[in-house]
Amino acid sequence: MSILTQAVQIEQHGGPEVLKMVEVSVPEPSANEITIRQHAVGLNFIDIYYRTGLYKSPLPHGLGFEGAGEVIAVGKDVTRFQVGDRVAYGQSPIGAYAYVRNLPAAQAVKLPQGISYEDAAAMMLKGLTVQYLFRQTYRLKEGETILFHAAAGGVGLIACQWARALGVRLIGTASSQKKMDLALEHGASEMINYTTEDVPARLLELTDGQKVPVVYDSVGKSTWEMSLDCLQPRGLMVSFGNASGAVEGVNLGTLAAKGSLYVTRPVLGAYTNTPEKLQAAADELFELVLAGKIRLRIDQRYRLEEAALAQETLAGRQTTGASVFSLI
């Protein structure tokens, strides 16, 4: 039996005004799916990329990839979950901006009782991103120094805390003193104001001329060159986002000239491509949260009907911490 619910969809690409609240019918879950009554949904920059058309999906479509809620139905071949289970997810078929939705069971994880639905929706994509960045893309070791752009954002604040838990010195960048202070409170060792300081020059000072072995950059186009200039010879440039626009026209000769640098453009799905890998990554994140080593900061809460406002605020870099849609 299908369920009528409300969801946010777009029929064309454009600004926040293209977001429309519509009534949709959610069918019974197929053999390998679960149906979730969502309690909270995460807001992320990737949602904006799909709204504007930077990333493509056949129109019309919903938005969002992250949420948490209660299982209300299971498909006939699902064995990992049952009705009543608390679950969360950080990657899914597009369409998380909905009160009820179907989800492939392989993309959900069991949520411990000690973690709220809002915290789960705020942490899954961001926290699992930090997990694969710090524990898989470049496995950080105690005593290392790294550069992390946008350290006061949702991903950044988790990264600051995770680095502190690992004994890693995180040097972050941010656009204001308020954001710098916030990152420092969450575990950043030093901060650089990229609007008033020369980031590579300041990093050189902070590292006694050594630079860093790895740079984590979700900003993209506007920080690409400065990030390369912060790397040690044979250092790794991890470009995992496009907040300022996509990095284009990369000259591989530049990597040679700056010290035989490495570059990767990772995505979460490549690191959590089985249910076992996904649950293991989530369990490592949940363990740090339950131990109090990572605390979620949710500074913006919206109703689903406020999706346009929420995305506009995020795109305008007027947010700190995480943003969620509270559905219950």
URNORCOR-V205967 format. One record per run of one state. SS is the DSSP state (h for helix, s for strand, l for the rest). FROM is the first residue (numbers start at 1). TO is the last residue. If there is no record, write none. Layout:
SS;FROM;TO / SS;FROM;TO
//
This chain:
l;1;2 / s;3;10 / l;11;15 / h;16;18 / l;19;19 / s;20;26 / l;27;32 / s;33;42 / l;43;44 / h;45;52 / l;53;60 / s;61;62 / l;63;66 / s;67;74 / l;75;85 / s;86;89 / l;90;97 / s;98;98 / l;99;99 / s;100;104 / h;105;107 / l;108;108 / s;109;110 / l;111;116 / h;117;137 / l;138;144 / s;145;148 / l;149;152 / s;153;153 / h;154;166 / l;167;168 / s;169;174 / l;175;176 / h;177;185 / l;186;189 / s;190;193 / l;194;198 / h;199;206 / l;207;211 / s;212;217 / l;218;220 / h;221;228 / l;229;230 / s;231;239 / l;240;251 / h;252;257 / l;258;261 / s;262;264 / l;265;267 / h;268;271 / l;272;274 / h;275;290 / l;291;297 / s;298;302 / l;303;303 / h;304;315 / l;316;320 / s;321;326 / l;327;328
//
